[in-house]
Amino acid sequence: MTKTAPTFYIFHGDDDLRIEEEVQKMRAKMGTTPNADLNTSDYDGVSIEAAEVLASASAYPFLADKRMVIVRGMLSWITRKGAGEIGKKAVERLATELPMLPDTARVVFWEREKLADSHKVLKSARDHERGFEKAFESPKDGTQWIIKRASEQYGVQIEPQAAAALASVTTGDLRRADNELFKLVAYTDGKRAIRESDVELLTPYVAEATVFQFADAIAEGRGSLALTLLNRLKEQQEDVFPIYGMIVRQFRLLLLAKSHLAMGGYTNTLGEAIGTKSSFVVEKVAKQSRLFSLDQLEQIYRTLQSYDKQMKTGEIKPELALDLLIGSLTRQG
């Protein structure tokens, strides 16, 4: 007996790259003729209503056997805090009517966050034979993901240290990691394994590495160098808040590492203590934490928290806060 093909799909989770690849596979099955485009719709789930999605999916395909409707972010939007009665009605309608779509329909909900198990539309996809659900979560070990991606997707080898460096630079952003990996593959042309020096050469923004250098400059009291590095980060990020977040994260890691080591903790358990599996980050943080005393790191972290509060309450503009931060931290360093 032939199994009934699903008519509605839910792909959810923070691994946006794999979700995109899955959606692209489904689009490819629609074919490459002009009719395929005519029978494929792509909607922003924030600006479309449930009734429109259902109507679009129920429309008869034009000179084809299927009609594909992609909806981005709708299921998390209609269950967000503040969605109210409108969101509740949308959830109820989708949960009830999606299983009733015609055989020609292929509705794909693309969610960039993992939905709660209690989500009614998700439960409908799991319980009904016409539904399909799959969660795509980012791997906990970015280094191993990069090694596997290089081998399986591009047919090349990448040295573990190079993969660790790239994982540290891209900080869990798999799309960014894949883009950088693509450049590295093109650079080496598959003739040899990708090395750490290749990552350093071809990844110009290297934000993570810049933050490590920034912390070194703070430890050495070199305000001018710290300002230069800060400007380099600004060239890579238009929004200063992510920059501030990276700096806070760096000193938080240093404070955790220093506390762990000061209390007799071992270096081989440092990764667990600071919450990372990246050997690259552990090695760098362990080395850098020796440049500071525990009192210095505690004082620096309090300073960071103070400026963070002032920025968020509008007492000080973010750009000015970053400049003042250099002066205050280099005095403390």
Order of alpha helices (4+ residues) and beta strands (2+ residues): beta-alpha-alpha-beta-alpha-beta-alpha-alpha-beta-alpha-beta-alpha-alpha-alpha-alpha-alpha-alpha-alpha-alpha-alpha-alpha-alpha
